[in-house]
Structure formats: C-alpha cells, structure tokens
Amino acid sequence: MSRRDPAEKVGIDPRYLANIELCGTIPSVPVVMQLIRICKLPAERCFNPES
C-alpha cells in the first residue's frame, strides 16, 4: 500500500504520513485511530509495541 492511499482516506498529506512513519511527527489520536482501522492493525500494537 502506498502512502497516498491511507493518507487520502484519513484526509492528511502523504508527506505528513511519512513524517509519522519516520517518528518526526506525533499524530493526533483521531489520526492514529483512523490509520489503525484502515491498515487493519491491532490497536495494542500501536499503543504498546512490546505486546
């Protein structure tokens, strides 16, 4: 999946998503929750990476 697809679904710029991925930007909780839903990831993985 390219950055453009989830970024468009969430309503953010693909460059902003890249900054999130590279740990340069901390997204808001609503953005994180939308990305979790779109990428079909368990929320625990994002909020507790050791699980």
N, CA, C and O of each residue as an XYZ file, in Angstrom:
204
protein
N       0.853     -1.159      0.000
C       0.000      0.000      0.000
C       0.912      1.238      0.000
O       1.849      1.338      0.791
N       0.620      2.143     -0.878
C       1.399      3.381     -0.930
C       0.944      4.320      0.187
O      -0.111      4.111      0.786
N       1.718      5.324      0.457
C       1.333      6.304      1.478
C       0.118      7.109      1.044
O      -0.673      7.557      1.874
N      -0.015      7.283     -0.229
C      -1.098      8.126     -0.740
C      -2.470      7.563     -0.378
O      -3.362      8.317      0.010
N      -2.650      6.255     -0.498
C      -3.968      5.652     -0.237
C      -4.467      5.906      1.184
O      -5.545      6.475      1.356
N      -3.711      5.498      2.208
C      -4.229      5.757      3.560
C      -4.279      7.243      3.899
O      -5.168      7.679      4.631
N      -3.348      8.014      3.383
C      -3.351      9.456      3.658
C      -4.628     10.095      3.126
O      -5.242     10.919      3.805
N      -5.027      9.720      1.923
C      -6.252     10.274      1.341
C      -7.480      9.849      2.148
O      -8.399     10.642      2.353
N      -7.490      8.595      2.603
C      -8.638      8.107      3.368
C      -8.775      8.831      4.706
O      -9.884      9.051      5.192
N      -7.639      9.197      5.294
C      -7.657      9.891      6.584
C      -7.800     11.394      6.391
O      -8.234     12.102      7.300
N      -7.435     11.882      5.209
C      -7.522     13.313      4.942
C      -6.266     14.068      5.343
O      -6.332     15.232      5.739
N      -5.112     13.395      5.237
C      -3.845     14.040      5.555
C      -2.935     13.975      4.333
O      -3.172     13.195      3.411
N      -1.912     14.784      4.336
C      -0.947     14.812      3.242
C      -0.031     13.591      3.339
O       0.363     13.221      4.445
N       0.319     12.954      2.221
C       1.236     11.807      2.272
C       2.576     12.146      2.932
O       3.199     11.279      3.545
N       3.018     13.384      2.813
C       4.276     13.781      3.474
C       4.114     13.788      4.990
O       5.046     13.455      5.722
N       2.931     14.168      5.455
C       2.647     14.129      6.888
C       2.684     12.685      7.378
O       3.224     12.403      8.447
N       2.112     11.779      6.603
C       2.141     10.358      6.945
C       3.583      9.852      6.979
O       3.947      9.083      7.869
N       4.396     10.273      6.029
C       5.810      9.883      6.021
C       6.500     10.371      7.290
O       7.303      9.643      7.873
N       6.198     11.583      7.719
C       6.787     12.111      8.954
C       6.343     11.302     10.169
O       7.125     11.096     11.097
N       5.111     10.850     10.166
C       4.627      9.995     11.254
C       5.432      8.697     11.257
O       5.910      8.261     12.305
N       5.578      8.086     10.092
C       6.309      6.814      9.983
C       7.760      6.952     10.417
O       8.323      6.024     10.998
N       8.363      8.085     10.146
C       9.774      8.296     10.476
C       9.971      8.869     11.878
O      11.076      9.268     12.244
N       8.888      8.906     12.658
C       8.907      9.395     14.044
C       9.281     10.867     14.141
O       9.776     11.306     15.179
N       9.059     11.628     13.094
C       9.327     13.051     13.128
C       8.123     13.862     13.564
O       8.247     15.034     13.919
N       6.951     13.229     13.537
C       5.705     13.899     13.904
C       4.867     12.962     14.759
O       4.767     11.769     14.474
N       4.276     13.500     15.792
C       3.357     12.722     16.622
C       1.946     13.097     16.200
O       1.533     14.244     16.371
N       1.198     12.136     15.649
C      -0.152     12.444     15.163
C      -1.154     12.538     16.307
O      -0.903     12.075     17.420
N      -2.282     13.141     16.006
C      -3.371     13.198     16.980
C      -3.980     11.803     17.132
O      -3.822     10.948     16.261
N      -4.669     11.590     18.234
C      -5.297     10.295     18.489
C      -6.311      9.947     17.392
O      -6.333      8.800     16.948
N      -7.154     10.890     16.935
C      -8.086     10.529     15.855
C      -7.365     10.052     14.579
O      -7.830      9.125     13.915
N      -6.253     10.674     14.246
C      -5.500     10.249     13.056
C      -4.951      8.845     13.283
O      -5.042      7.996     12.397
N      -4.387      8.594     14.451
C      -3.858      7.260     14.753
C      -4.964      6.222     14.662
O      -4.772      5.165     14.061
N      -6.103      6.505     15.242
C      -7.200      5.543     15.233
C      -7.693      5.258     13.814
O      -8.011      4.115     13.485
N      -7.756      6.283     12.982
C      -8.170      6.072     11.591
C      -7.135      5.231     10.847
O      -7.506      4.346     10.076
N      -5.854      5.490     11.063
C      -4.808      4.705     10.404
C      -4.825      3.250     10.866
O      -4.625      2.338     10.063
N      -5.063      3.036     12.156
C      -5.169      1.672     12.681
C      -6.303      0.935     11.979
O      -6.148     -0.210     11.553
N      -7.444      1.609     11.868
C      -8.615      0.986     11.232
C      -8.346      0.695      9.759
O      -8.645     -0.399      9.279
N      -7.788      1.658      9.046
C      -7.538      1.495      7.605
C      -6.524      0.386      7.341
O      -6.690     -0.408      6.415
N      -5.471      0.336      8.162
C      -4.406     -0.657      7.966
C      -4.723     -1.996      8.621
O      -3.953     -2.950      8.503
N      -5.864     -2.065      9.315
C      -6.319     -3.293      9.973
C      -5.268     -3.836     10.939
O      -4.942     -5.022     10.936
N      -4.750     -2.924     11.765
C      -3.768     -3.291     12.778
C      -4.448     -3.367     14.138
O      -5.416     -2.651     14.393
N      -3.939     -4.241     15.017
C      -4.476     -4.227     16.378
C      -4.000     -2.961     17.094
O      -2.826     -2.602     17.000
N      -4.887     -2.297     17.795
C      -4.557     -1.044     18.473
C      -3.453     -1.253     19.506
O      -2.652     -0.348     19.742
N      -3.400     -2.434     20.124
C      -2.376     -2.708     21.128
C      -0.979     -2.570     20.533
O      -0.050     -2.150     21.222
N      -0.831     -2.913     19.290
C       0.467     -2.856     18.623
C       0.985     -1.419     18.529
O       2.193     -1.187     18.581
N       0.088     -0.476     18.395
C       0.478      0.933     18.276
C       0.687      1.590     19.626
O       1.566      2.438     19.776
N      -0.107      1.207     20.601
C      -0.030      1.845     21.904
C       0.882      1.094     22.880
O       1.316      1.660     23.884
N       1.172     -0.174     22.589
C       2.064     -0.975     23.413
C       2.886     -1.871     22.487
O       2.560     -3.047     22.322
N       3.939     -1.337     21.885
C       4.715     -2.084     20.877
C       5.326     -3.384     21.386
O       5.660     -4.256     20.585
N       5.478     -3.531     22.697
C       6.069     -4.749     23.244
C       5.095     -5.916     23.246
O       5.509     -7.056     23.459
N       3.817     -5.665     23.016
C       2.826     -6.757     23.048
C       2.803     -7.526     21.756
O       2.030     -8.473     21.614
